[in-house]
Amino acid sequence: MFVVLCSVRNETKLRNSLDFIQSRGIKCAAFEEPDLDNQLTAIATEPVYQNQRHIFRKFQIMKGENHES
């Protein structure tokens, strides 16, 4: 099992992404922050299988920082 993180630039793009993913039949959970006027800050999907992975091709995978010791 893998966890993949994607990033978007703002709440509007996140809401559009949520709509896009849900319109393709994938269940999502939306996370809103009460201390930020209920701003949408994250979404999570149900497990996605091989035949559904193509739906996420348009999203940019979040890249971690390279930390050297």
PDB file of N, CA, C, O and CB in Angstrom:
ATOM      1  N   MET A   1       0.848  -1.173   0.000  1.00  0.00           N
ATOM      2  CA  MET A   1       0.000   0.000   0.000  1.00  0.00           C
ATOM      3  C   MET A   1       0.895   1.238   0.000  1.00  0.00           C
ATOM      4  O   MET A   1       1.934   1.262   0.659  1.00  0.00           O
ATOM      5  CB  MET A   1      -0.966  -0.003   1.224  1.00  0.00           C
ATOM      6  N   PHE A   2       0.493   2.240  -0.726  1.00  0.00           N
ATOM      7  CA  PHE A   2       1.250   3.471  -0.830  1.00  0.00           C
ATOM      8  C   PHE A   2       0.391   4.649  -0.411  1.00  0.00           C
ATOM      9  O   PHE A   2      -0.833   4.619  -0.541  1.00  0.00           O
ATOM     10  CB  PHE A   2       1.774   3.665  -2.252  1.00  0.00           C
ATOM     11  N   VAL A   3       1.038   5.678   0.088  1.00  0.00           N
ATOM     12  CA  VAL A   3       0.400   6.961   0.348  1.00  0.00           C
ATOM     13  C   VAL A   3       1.074   7.950  -0.590  1.00  0.00           C
ATOM     14  O   VAL A   3       2.299   8.079  -0.599  1.00  0.00           O
ATOM     15  CB  VAL A   3       0.524   7.402   1.876  1.00  0.00           C
ATOM     16  N   VAL A   4       0.270   8.640  -1.371  1.00  0.00           N
ATOM     17  CA  VAL A   4       0.801   9.615  -2.314  1.00  0.00           C
ATOM     18  C   VAL A   4       0.247  10.978  -1.939  1.00  0.00           C
ATOM     19  O   VAL A   4      -0.960  11.139  -1.760  1.00  0.00           O
ATOM     20  CB  VAL A   4       0.440   9.244  -3.790  1.00  0.00           C
ATOM     21  N   LEU A   5       1.126  11.950  -1.821  1.00  0.00           N
ATOM     22  CA  LEU A   5       0.715  13.310  -1.497  1.00  0.00           C
ATOM     23  C   LEU A   5       0.811  14.174  -2.739  1.00  0.00           C
ATOM     24  O   LEU A   5       1.810  14.150  -3.458  1.00  0.00           O
ATOM     25  CB  LEU A   5       1.578  13.895  -0.358  1.00  0.00           C
ATOM     26  N   CYS A   6      -0.228  14.924  -2.977  1.00  0.00           N
ATOM     27  CA  CYS A   6      -0.245  15.880  -4.083  1.00  0.00           C
ATOM     28  C   CYS A   6      -0.492  17.254  -3.493  1.00  0.00           C
ATOM     29  O   CYS A   6      -1.089  17.383  -2.423  1.00  0.00           O
ATOM     30  CB  CYS A   6      -1.334  15.515  -5.155  1.00  0.00           C
ATOM     31  N   SER A   7      -0.041  18.259  -4.180  1.00  0.00           N
ATOM     32  CA  SER A   7      -0.250  19.612  -3.674  1.00  0.00           C
ATOM     33  C   SER A   7      -0.931  20.467  -4.730  1.00  0.00           C
ATOM     34  O   SER A   7      -0.776  20.253  -5.932  1.00  0.00           O
ATOM     35  CB  SER A   7       1.085  20.248  -3.249  1.00  0.00           C
ATOM     36  N   VAL A   8      -1.691  21.442  -4.243  1.00  0.00           N
ATOM     37  CA  VAL A   8      -2.331  22.442  -5.105  1.00  0.00           C
ATOM     38  C   VAL A   8      -2.015  23.816  -4.522  1.00  0.00           C
ATOM     39  O   VAL A   8      -1.625  23.934  -3.361  1.00  0.00           O
ATOM     40  CB  VAL A   8      -3.895  22.208  -5.215  1.00  0.00           C
ATOM     41  N   ARG A   9      -2.187  24.837  -5.330  1.00  0.00           N
ATOM     42  CA  ARG A   9      -1.761  26.183  -4.925  1.00  0.00           C
ATOM     43  C   ARG A   9      -2.704  26.891  -3.959  1.00  0.00           C
ATOM     44  O   ARG A   9      -2.261  27.729  -3.173  1.00  0.00           O
ATOM     45  CB  ARG A   9      -1.599  27.026  -6.133  1.00  0.00           C
ATOM     46  N   ASN A  10      -4.001  26.569  -4.005  1.00  0.00           N
ATOM     47  CA  ASN A  10      -4.930  27.315  -3.160  1.00  0.00           C
ATOM     48  C   ASN A  10      -6.208  26.516  -2.926  1.00  0.00           C
ATOM     49  O   ASN A  10      -6.386  25.429  -3.476  1.00  0.00           O
ATOM     50  CB  ASN A  10      -5.262  28.673  -3.796  1.00  0.00           C
ATOM     51  N   GLU A  11      -7.085  27.067  -2.110  1.00  0.00           N
ATOM     52  CA  GLU A  11      -8.316  26.367  -1.748  1.00  0.00           C
ATOM     53  C   GLU A  11      -9.220  26.159  -2.955  1.00  0.00           C
ATOM     54  O   GLU A  11      -9.866  25.117  -3.059  1.00  0.00           O
ATOM     55  CB  GLU A  11      -9.062  27.137  -0.671  1.00  0.00           C
ATOM     56  N   THR A  12      -9.281  27.109  -3.855  1.00  0.00           N
ATOM     57  CA  THR A  12     -10.117  26.955  -5.044  1.00  0.00           C
ATOM     58  C   THR A  12      -9.683  25.739  -5.854  1.00  0.00           C
ATOM     59  O   THR A  12     -10.517  24.942  -6.283  1.00  0.00           O
ATOM     60  CB  THR A  12     -10.058  28.220  -5.913  1.00  0.00           C
ATOM     61  N   LYS A  13      -8.385  25.601  -6.061  1.00  0.00           N
ATOM     62  CA  LYS A  13      -7.868  24.449  -6.800  1.00  0.00           C
ATOM     63  C   LYS A  13      -8.128  23.147  -6.041  1.00  0.00           C
ATOM     64  O   LYS A  13      -8.384  22.111  -6.655  1.00  0.00           O
ATOM     65  CB  LYS A  13      -6.364  24.616  -7.065  1.00  0.00           C
ATOM     66  N   LEU A  14      -8.063  23.194  -4.717  1.00  0.00           N
ATOM     67  CA  LEU A  14      -8.350  22.010  -3.924  1.00  0.00           C
ATOM     68  C   LEU A  14      -9.819  21.621  -4.053  1.00  0.00           C
ATOM     69  O   LEU A  14     -10.137  20.440  -4.194  1.00  0.00           O
ATOM     70  CB  LEU A  14      -7.988  22.248  -2.454  1.00  0.00           C
ATOM     71  N   ARG A  15     -10.715  22.602  -4.006  1.00  0.00           N
ATOM     72  CA  ARG A  15     -12.140  22.309  -4.187  1.00  0.00           C
ATOM     73  C   ARG A  15     -12.418  21.756  -5.585  1.00  0.00           C
ATOM     74  O   ARG A  15     -13.205  20.822  -5.743  1.00  0.00           O
ATOM     75  CB  ARG A  15     -12.980  23.573  -3.945  1.00  0.00           C
ATOM     76  N   ASN A  16     -11.769  22.335  -6.596  1.00  0.00           N
ATOM     77  CA  ASN A  16     -11.928  21.832  -7.964  1.00  0.00           C
ATOM     78  C   ASN A  16     -11.416  20.404  -8.080  1.00  0.00           C
ATOM     79  O   ASN A  16     -12.009  19.582  -8.779  1.00  0.00           O
ATOM     80  CB  ASN A  16     -11.190  22.738  -8.961  1.00  0.00           C
ATOM     81  N   SER A  17     -10.315  20.109  -7.395  1.00  0.00           N
ATOM     82  CA  SER A  17      -9.756  18.761  -7.405  1.00  0.00           C
ATOM     83  C   SER A  17     -10.711  17.780  -6.734  1.00  0.00           C
ATOM     84  O   SER A  17     -10.917  16.669  -7.222  1.00  0.00           O
ATOM     85  CB  SER A  17      -8.390  18.738  -6.705  1.00  0.00           C
ATOM     86  N   LEU A  18     -11.286  18.195  -5.623  1.00  0.00           N
ATOM     87  CA  LEU A  18     -12.264  17.362  -4.924  1.00  0.00           C
ATOM     88  C   LEU A  18     -13.444  17.046  -5.839  1.00  0.00           C
ATOM     89  O   LEU A  18     -13.859  15.892  -5.943  1.00  0.00           O
ATOM     90  CB  LEU A  18     -12.755  18.061  -3.640  1.00  0.00           C
ATOM     91  N   ASP A  19     -13.978  18.058  -6.495  1.00  0.00           N
ATOM     92  CA  ASP A  19     -15.095  17.857  -7.423  1.00  0.00           C
ATOM     93  C   ASP A  19     -14.716  16.911  -8.552  1.00  0.00           C
ATOM     94  O   ASP A  19     -15.489  16.021  -8.907  1.00  0.00           O
ATOM     95  CB  ASP A  19     -15.554  19.194  -8.000  1.00  0.00           C
ATOM     96  N   PHE A  20     -13.522  17.102  -9.119  1.00  0.00           N
ATOM     97  CA  PHE A  20     -13.038  16.272 -10.217  1.00  0.00           C
ATOM     98  C   PHE A  20     -12.944  14.809  -9.803  1.00  0.00           C
ATOM     99  O   PHE A  20     -13.422  13.923 -10.511  1.00  0.00           O
ATOM    100  CB  PHE A  20     -11.677  16.769 -10.697  1.00  0.00           C
ATOM    101  N   ILE A  21     -12.326  14.562  -8.653  1.00  0.00           N
ATOM    102  CA  ILE A  21     -12.126  13.191  -8.184  1.00  0.00           C
ATOM    103  C   ILE A  21     -13.468  12.526  -7.868  1.00  0.00           C
ATOM    104  O   ILE A  21     -13.701  11.380  -8.252  1.00  0.00           O
ATOM    105  CB  ILE A  21     -11.215  13.175  -6.939  1.00  0.00           C
ATOM    106  N   GLN A  22     -14.348  13.246  -7.169  1.00  0.00           N
ATOM    107  CA  GLN A  22     -15.651  12.690  -6.825  1.00  0.00           C
ATOM    108  C   GLN A  22     -16.495  12.427  -8.070  1.00  0.00           C
ATOM    109  O   GLN A  22     -17.261  11.464  -8.107  1.00  0.00           O
ATOM    110  CB  GLN A  22     -16.391  13.629  -5.883  1.00  0.00           C
ATOM    111  N   SER A  23     -16.361  13.270  -9.079  1.00  0.00           N
ATOM    112  CA  SER A  23     -17.153  13.081 -10.304  1.00  0.00           C
ATOM    113  C   SER A  23     -16.748  11.815 -11.055  1.00  0.00           C
ATOM    114  O   SER A  23     -17.480  11.342 -11.924  1.00  0.00           O
ATOM    115  CB  SER A  23     -17.001  14.295 -11.222  1.00  0.00           C
ATOM    116  N   ARG A  24     -15.596  11.279 -10.722  1.00  0.00           N
ATOM    117  CA  ARG A  24     -15.133  10.034 -11.321  1.00  0.00           C
ATOM    118  C   ARG A  24     -15.443   8.820 -10.449  1.00  0.00           C
ATOM    119  O   ARG A  24     -14.925   7.728 -10.681  1.00  0.00           O
ATOM    120  CB  ARG A  24     -13.646  10.110 -11.581  1.00  0.00           C
ATOM    121  N   GLY A  25     -16.294   9.024  -9.444  1.00  0.00           N
ATOM    122  CA  GLY A  25     -16.781   7.920  -8.630  1.00  0.00           C
ATOM    123  C   GLY A  25     -15.887   7.497  -7.487  1.00  0.00           C
ATOM    124  O   GLY A  25     -16.088   6.427  -6.912  1.00  0.00           O
ATOM    125  N   ILE A  26     -14.911   8.305  -7.146  1.00  0.00           N
ATOM    126  CA  ILE A  26     -14.017   7.968  -6.043  1.00  0.00           C
ATOM    127  C   ILE A  26     -14.476   8.709  -4.790  1.00  0.00           C
ATOM    128  O   ILE A  26     -14.652   9.927  -4.805  1.00  0.00           O
ATOM    129  CB  ILE A  26     -12.537   8.324  -6.390  1.00  0.00           C
ATOM    130  N   LYS A  27     -14.665   7.967  -3.721  1.00  0.00           N
ATOM    131  CA  LYS A  27     -15.107   8.568  -2.460  1.00  0.00           C
ATOM    132  C   LYS A  27     -13.968   9.359  -1.835  1.00  0.00           C
ATOM    133  O   LYS A  27     -12.812   8.937  -1.854  1.00  0.00           O
ATOM    134  CB  LYS A  27     -15.611   7.484  -1.481  1.00  0.00           C
ATOM    135  N   CYS A  28     -14.320  10.513  -1.282  1.00  0.00           N
ATOM    136  CA  CYS A  28     -13.328  11.399  -0.657  1.00  0.00           C
ATOM    137  C   CYS A  28     -13.822  11.878   0.698  1.00  0.00           C
ATOM    138  O   CYS A  28     -15.023  11.942   0.961  1.00  0.00           O
ATOM    139  CB  CYS A  28     -13.023  12.606  -1.567  1.00  0.00           C
ATOM    140  N   ALA A  29     -12.867  12.211   1.541  1.00  0.00           N
ATOM    141  CA  ALA A  29     -13.149  12.892   2.800  1.00  0.00           C
ATOM    142  C   ALA A  29     -12.490  14.263   2.716  1.00  0.00           C
ATOM    143  O   ALA A  29     -11.323  14.377   2.342  1.00  0.00           O
ATOM    144  CB  ALA A  29     -12.627  12.069   4.049  1.00  0.00           C
ATOM    145  N   ALA A  30     -13.240  15.294   3.063  1.00  0.00           N
ATOM    146  CA  ALA A  30     -12.722  16.662   3.024  1.00  0.00           C
ATOM    147  C   ALA A  30     -12.420  17.116   4.453  1.00  0.00           C
ATOM    148  O   ALA A  30     -13.172  16.823   5.383  1.00  0.00           O
ATOM    149  CB  ALA A  30     -13.741  17.633   2.333  1.00  0.00           C
ATOM    150  N   PHE A  31     -11.321  17.826   4.608  1.00  0.00           N
ATOM    151  CA  PHE A  31     -10.904  18.319   5.916  1.00  0.00           C
ATOM    152  C   PHE A  31     -10.930  19.845   5.905  1.00  0.00           C
ATOM    153  O   PHE A  31     -10.240  20.492   5.117  1.00  0.00           O
ATOM    154  CB  PHE A  31      -9.487  17.792   6.286  1.00  0.00           C
ATOM    155  N   GLU A  32     -11.742  20.400   6.799  1.00  0.00           N
ATOM    156  CA  GLU A  32     -11.868  21.851   6.910  1.00  0.00           C
ATOM    157  C   GLU A  32     -11.366  22.287   8.278  1.00  0.00           C
ATOM    158  O   GLU A  32     -11.560  21.591   9.275  1.00  0.00           O
ATOM    159  CB  GLU A  32     -13.338  22.307   6.691  1.00  0.00           C
ATOM    160  N   GLU A  33     -10.721  23.440   8.313  1.00  0.00           N
ATOM    161  CA  GLU A  33     -10.131  23.950   9.544  1.00  0.00           C
ATOM    162  C   GLU A  33     -11.058  24.974  10.204  1.00  0.00           C
ATOM    163  O   GLU A  33     -11.241  26.069   9.672  1.00  0.00           O
ATOM    164  CB  GLU A  33      -8.757  24.578   9.259  1.00  0.00           C
ATOM    165  N   PRO A  34     -11.643  24.633  11.358  1.00  0.00           N
ATOM    166  CA  PRO A  34     -12.533  25.566  12.048  1.00  0.00           C
ATOM    167  C   PRO A  34     -11.852  26.885  12.420  1.00  0.00           C
ATOM    168  O   PRO A  34     -12.487  27.940  12.411  1.00  0.00           O
ATOM    169  CB  PRO A  34     -13.079  24.916  13.293  1.00  0.00           C
ATOM    170  N   ASP A  35     -10.572  26.821  12.743  1.00  0.00           N
ATOM    171  CA  ASP A  35      -9.864  28.043  13.146  1.00  0.00           C
ATOM    172  C   ASP A  35      -9.414  28.881  11.943  1.00  0.00           C
ATOM    173  O   ASP A  35      -8.810  29.939  12.118  1.00  0.00           O
ATOM    174  CB  ASP A  35      -8.652  27.682  14.000  1.00  0.00           C
ATOM    175  N   LEU A  36      -9.703  28.417  10.735  1.00  0.00           N
ATOM    176  CA  LEU A  36      -9.412  29.181   9.506  1.00  0.00           C
ATOM    177  C   LEU A  36     -10.713  29.429   8.743  1.00  0.00           C
ATOM    178  O   LEU A  36     -10.750  29.330   7.516  1.00  0.00           O
ATOM    179  CB  LEU A  36      -8.381  28.419   8.600  1.00  0.00           C
ATOM    180  N   ASP A  37     -11.766  29.750   9.471  1.00  0.00           N
ATOM    181  CA  ASP A  37     -13.088  30.001   8.874  1.00  0.00           C
ATOM    182  C   ASP A  37     -13.563  28.826   8.023  1.00  0.00           C
ATOM    183  O   ASP A  37     -14.146  29.018   6.956  1.00  0.00           O
ATOM    184  CB  ASP A  37     -13.050  31.270   8.020  1.00  0.00           C
ATOM    185  N   ASN A  38     -13.309  27.614   8.502  1.00  0.00           N
ATOM    186  CA  ASN A  38     -13.712  26.381   7.831  1.00  0.00           C
ATOM    187  C   ASN A  38     -13.144  26.244   6.423  1.00  0.00           C
ATOM    188  O   ASN A  38     -13.785  25.682   5.535  1.00  0.00           O
ATOM    189  CB  ASN A  38     -15.207  26.307   7.771  1.00  0.00           C
ATOM    190  N   GLN A  39     -11.948  26.758   6.231  1.00  0.00           N
ATOM    191  CA  GLN A  39     -11.268  26.646   4.938  1.00  0.00           C
ATOM    192  C   GLN A  39     -10.914  25.180   4.677  1.00  0.00           C
ATOM    193  O   GLN A  39     -10.443  24.479   5.573  1.00  0.00           O
ATOM    194  CB  GLN A  39      -9.986  27.540   4.902  1.00  0.00           C
ATOM    195  N   LEU A  40     -11.143  24.728   3.447  1.00  0.00           N
ATOM    196  CA  LEU A  40     -10.755  23.385   3.045  1.00  0.00           C
ATOM    197  C   LEU A  40      -9.233  23.335   2.958  1.00  0.00           C
ATOM    198  O   LEU A  40      -8.624  24.121   2.232  1.00  0.00           O
ATOM    199  CB  LEU A  40     -11.413  22.986   1.685  1.00  0.00           C
ATOM    200  N   THR A  41      -8.621  22.415   3.696  1.00  0.00           N
ATOM    201  CA  THR A  41      -7.161  22.351   3.732  1.00  0.00           C
ATOM    202  C   THR A  41      -6.599  21.034   3.209  1.00  0.00           C
ATOM    203  O   THR A  41      -5.413  20.960   2.886  1.00  0.00           O
ATOM    204  CB  THR A  41      -6.683  22.571   5.136  1.00  0.00           C
ATOM    205  N   ALA A  42      -7.422  19.995   3.119  1.00  0.00           N
ATOM    206  CA  ALA A  42      -6.926  18.703   2.650  1.00  0.00           C
ATOM    207  C   ALA A  42      -8.092  17.815   2.251  1.00  0.00           C
ATOM    208  O   ALA A  42      -9.223  17.990   2.703  1.00  0.00           O
ATOM    209  CB  ALA A  42      -6.072  18.015   3.733  1.00  0.00           C
ATOM    210  N   ILE A  43      -7.780  16.862   1.393  1.00  0.00           N
ATOM    211  CA  ILE A  43      -8.746  15.814   1.069  1.00  0.00           C
ATOM    212  C   ILE A  43      -8.004  14.476   1.075  1.00  0.00           C
ATOM    213  O   ILE A  43      -6.793  14.418   0.863  1.00  0.00           O
ATOM    214  CB  ILE A  43      -9.440  16.080  -0.326  1.00  0.00           C
ATOM    215  N   ALA A  44      -8.747  13.422   1.319  1.00  0.00           N
ATOM    216  CA  ALA A  44      -8.207  12.065   1.262  1.00  0.00           C
ATOM    217  C   ALA A  44      -9.193  11.218   0.470  1.00  0.00           C
ATOM    218  O   ALA A  44     -10.400  11.451   0.520  1.00  0.00           O
ATOM    219  CB  ALA A  44      -7.966  11.470   2.704  1.00  0.00           C
ATOM    220  N   THR A  45      -8.681  10.241  -0.254  1.00  0.00           N
ATOM    221  CA  THR A  45      -9.558   9.366  -1.030  1.00  0.00           C
ATOM    222  C   THR A  45      -9.589   7.973  -0.426  1.00  0.00           C
ATOM    223  O   THR A  45      -8.752   7.598   0.396  1.00  0.00           O
ATOM    224  CB  THR A  45      -9.100   9.298  -2.494  1.00  0.00           C
ATOM    225  N   GLU A  46     -10.578   7.233  -0.862  1.00  0.00           N
ATOM    226  CA  GLU A  46     -10.601   5.818  -0.551  1.00  0.00           C
ATOM    227  C   GLU A  46      -9.420   5.161  -1.280  1.00  0.00           C
ATOM    228  O   GLU A  46      -8.813   5.798  -2.142  1.00  0.00           O
ATOM    229  CB  GLU A  46     -11.974   5.164  -0.962  1.00  0.00           C
ATOM    230  N   PRO A  47      -9.084   3.922  -0.961  1.00  0.00           N
ATOM    231  CA  PRO A  47      -8.012   3.262  -1.708  1.00  0.00           C
ATOM    232  C   PRO A  47      -8.320   3.277  -3.209  1.00  0.00           C
ATOM    233  O   PRO A  47      -9.452   3.041  -3.630  1.00  0.00           O
ATOM    234  CB  PRO A  47      -7.820   1.808  -1.211  1.00  0.00           C
ATOM    235  N   VAL A  48      -7.298   3.555  -3.991  1.00  0.00           N
ATOM    236  CA  VAL A  48      -7.430   3.635  -5.441  1.00  0.00           C
ATOM    237  C   VAL A  48      -6.661   2.471  -6.047  1.00  0.00           C
ATOM    238  O   VAL A  48      -5.511   2.217  -5.689  1.00  0.00           O
ATOM    239  CB  VAL A  48      -6.908   5.006  -5.991  1.00  0.00           C
ATOM    240  N   TYR A  49      -7.302   1.778  -6.955  1.00  0.00           N
ATOM    241  CA  TYR A  49      -6.694   0.596  -7.558  1.00  0.00           C
ATOM    242  C   TYR A  49      -6.166   0.893  -8.950  1.00  0.00           C
ATOM    243  O   TYR A  49      -6.412   1.961  -9.511  1.00  0.00           O
ATOM    244  CB  TYR A  49      -7.696  -0.544  -7.617  1.00  0.00           C
ATOM    245  N   GLN A  50      -5.450  -0.053  -9.487  1.00  0.00           N
ATOM    246  CA  GLN A  50      -4.750   0.107 -10.761  1.00  0.00           C
ATOM    247  C   GLN A  50      -5.624   0.735 -11.845  1.00  0.00           C
ATOM    248  O   GLN A  50      -5.181   1.650 -12.539  1.00  0.00           O
ATOM    249  CB  GLN A  50      -4.244  -1.234 -11.236  1.00  0.00           C
ATOM    250  N   ASN A  51      -6.837   0.264 -11.997  1.00  0.00           N
ATOM    251  CA  ASN A  51      -7.708   0.772 -13.069  1.00  0.00           C
ATOM    252  C   ASN A  51      -8.221   2.192 -12.815  1.00  0.00           C
ATOM    253  O   ASN A  51      -8.854   2.777 -13.695  1.00  0.00           O
ATOM    254  CB  ASN A  51      -8.886  -0.156 -13.247  1.00  0.00           C
ATOM    255  N   GLN A  52      -7.965   2.754 -11.639  1.00  0.00           N
ATOM    256  CA  GLN A  52      -8.395   4.115 -11.311  1.00  0.00           C
ATOM    257  C   GLN A  52      -7.227   5.106 -11.266  1.00  0.00           C
ATOM    258  O   GLN A  52      -7.441   6.316 -11.190  1.00  0.00           O
ATOM    259  CB  GLN A  52      -9.115   4.119  -9.974  1.00  0.00           C
ATOM    260  N   ARG A  53      -6.026   4.606 -11.313  1.00  0.00           N
ATOM    261  CA  ARG A  53      -4.859   5.474 -11.129  1.00  0.00           C
ATOM    262  C   ARG A  53      -4.756   6.569 -12.182  1.00  0.00           C
ATOM    263  O   ARG A  53      -4.240   7.650 -11.897  1.00  0.00           O
ATOM    264  CB  ARG A  53      -3.601   4.649 -11.148  1.00  0.00           C
ATOM    265  N   HIS A  54      -5.234   6.311 -13.382  1.00  0.00           N
ATOM    266  CA  HIS A  54      -5.128   7.308 -14.457  1.00  0.00           C
ATOM    267  C   HIS A  54      -5.828   8.617 -14.116  1.00  0.00           C
ATOM    268  O   HIS A  54      -5.473   9.666 -14.652  1.00  0.00           O
ATOM    269  CB  HIS A  54      -5.708   6.748 -15.740  1.00  0.00           C
ATOM    270  N   ILE A  55      -6.807   8.565 -13.237  1.00  0.00           N
ATOM    271  CA  ILE A  55      -7.558   9.761 -12.839  1.00  0.00           C
ATOM    272  C   ILE A  55      -6.628  10.792 -12.197  1.00  0.00           C
ATOM    273  O   ILE A  55      -6.888  11.993 -12.272  1.00  0.00           O
ATOM    274  CB  ILE A  55      -8.696   9.386 -11.862  1.00  0.00           C
ATOM    275  N   PHE A  56      -5.566  10.335 -11.576  1.00  0.00           N
ATOM    276  CA  PHE A  56      -4.677  11.221 -10.820  1.00  0.00           C
ATOM    277  C   PHE A  56      -3.472  11.714 -11.613  1.00  0.00           C
ATOM    278  O   PHE A  56      -2.621  12.416 -11.067  1.00  0.00           O
ATOM    279  CB  PHE A  56      -4.197  10.516  -9.595  1.00  0.00           C
ATOM    280  N   ARG A  57      -3.387  11.363 -12.870  1.00  0.00           N
ATOM    281  CA  ARG A  57      -2.236  11.783 -13.681  1.00  0.00           C
ATOM    282  C   ARG A  57      -2.096  13.283 -13.797  1.00  0.00           C
ATOM    283  O   ARG A  57      -0.986  13.790 -13.956  1.00  0.00           O
ATOM    284  CB  ARG A  57      -2.337  11.198 -15.052  1.00  0.00           C
ATOM    285  N   LYS A  58      -3.199  14.003 -13.722  1.00  0.00           N
ATOM    286  CA  LYS A  58      -3.150  15.461 -13.884  1.00  0.00           C
ATOM    287  C   LYS A  58      -2.597  16.185 -12.647  1.00  0.00           C
ATOM    288  O   LYS A  58      -2.310  17.381 -12.707  1.00  0.00           O
ATOM    289  CB  LYS A  58      -4.540  15.986 -14.194  1.00  0.00           C
ATOM    290  N   PHE A  59      -2.449  15.473 -11.544  1.00  0.00           N
ATOM    291  CA  PHE A  59      -1.997  16.091 -10.308  1.00  0.00           C
ATOM    292  C   PHE A  59      -0.486  16.008 -10.161  1.00  0.00           C
ATOM    293  O   PHE A  59       0.141  15.039 -10.591  1.00  0.00           O
ATOM    294  CB  PHE A  59      -2.670  15.437  -9.119  1.00  0.00           C
ATOM    295  N   GLN A  60       0.085  17.028  -9.554  1.00  0.00           N
ATOM    296  CA  GLN A  60       1.518  17.059  -9.309  1.00  0.00           C
ATOM    297  C   GLN A  60       1.807  16.412  -7.963  1.00  0.00           C
ATOM    298  O   GLN A  60       1.227  16.785  -6.943  1.00  0.00           O
ATOM    299  CB  GLN A  60       2.060  18.508  -9.353  1.00  0.00           C
ATOM    300  N   ILE A  61       2.695  15.455  -7.975  1.00  0.00           N
ATOM    301  CA  ILE A  61       3.077  14.788  -6.730  1.00  0.00           C
ATOM    302  C   ILE A  61       3.920  15.743  -5.901  1.00  0.00           C
ATOM    303  O   ILE A  61       4.814  16.414  -6.416  1.00  0.00           O
ATOM    304  CB  ILE A  61       3.854  13.466  -7.011  1.00  0.00           C
ATOM    305  N   MET A  62       3.621  15.792  -4.614  1.00  0.00           N
ATOM    306  CA  MET A  62       4.357  16.663  -3.707  1.00  0.00           C
ATOM    307  C   MET A  62       5.751  16.098  -3.494  1.00  0.00           C
ATOM    308  O   MET A  62       5.916  14.923  -3.166  1.00  0.00           O
ATOM    309  CB  MET A  62       3.614  16.816  -2.357  1.00  0.00           C
ATOM    310  N   LYS A  63       6.735  16.932  -3.681  1.00  0.00           N
ATOM    311  CA  LYS A  63       8.121  16.494  -3.543  1.00  0.00           C
ATOM    312  C   LYS A  63       8.658  16.956  -2.189  1.00  0.00           C
ATOM    313  O   LYS A  63       8.501  18.117  -1.810  1.00  0.00           O
ATOM    314  CB  LYS A  63       9.002  17.045  -4.708  1.00  0.00           C
ATOM    315  N   GLY A  64       9.291  16.035  -1.470  1.00  0.00           N
ATOM    316  CA  GLY A  64       9.879  16.370  -0.193  1.00  0.00           C
ATOM    317  C   GLY A  64      11.205  17.084  -0.381  1.00  0.00           C
ATOM    318  O   GLY A  64      11.824  17.030  -1.444  1.00  0.00           O
ATOM    319  N   GLU A  65      11.609  17.737   0.657  1.00  0.00           N
ATOM    320  CA  GLU A  65      12.907  18.417   0.628  1.00  0.00           C
ATOM    321  C   GLU A  65      14.009  17.390   0.798  1.00  0.00           C
ATOM    322  O   GLU A  65      13.844  16.393   1.500  1.00  0.00           O
ATOM    323  CB  GLU A  65      12.998  19.506   1.733  1.00  0.00           C
ATOM    324  N   ASN A  66      15.110  17.638   0.162  1.00  0.00           N
ATOM    325  CA  ASN A  66      16.279  16.786   0.281  1.00  0.00           C
ATOM    326  C   ASN A  66      17.137  17.310   1.422  1.00  0.00           C
ATOM    327  O   ASN A  66      17.763  18.361   1.288  1.00  0.00           O
ATOM    328  CB  ASN A  66      17.081  16.737  -1.051  1.00  0.00           C
ATOM    329  N   HIS A  67      17.177  16.610   2.521  1.00  0.00           N
ATOM    330  CA  HIS A  67      17.968  17.053   3.681  1.00  0.00           C
ATOM    331  C   HIS A  67      19.235  16.225   3.752  1.00  0.00           C
ATOM    332  O   HIS A  67      19.192  14.997   3.834  1.00  0.00           O
ATOM    333  CB  HIS A  67      17.155  16.929   5.010  1.00  0.00           C
ATOM    334  N   GLU A  68      20.350  16.911   3.720  1.00  0.00           N
ATOM    335  CA  GLU A  68      21.630  16.230   3.862  1.00  0.00           C
ATOM    336  C   GLU A  68      22.181  16.475   5.248  1.00  0.00           C
ATOM    337  O   GLU A  68      22.109  17.590   5.764  1.00  0.00           O
ATOM    338  CB  GLU A  68      22.630  16.699   2.791  1.00  0.00           C
ATOM    339  N   SER A  69      22.725  15.451   5.843  1.00  0.00           N
ATOM    340  CA  SER A  69      23.272  15.581   7.203  1.00  0.00           C
ATOM    341  C   SER A  69      24.719  15.964   7.165  1.00  0.00           C
ATOM    342  O   SER A  69      25.344  16.118   8.214  1.00  0.00           O
ATOM    343  CB  SER A  69      23.108  14.288   7.983  1.00  0.00           C
TER     344      SER A  69
END
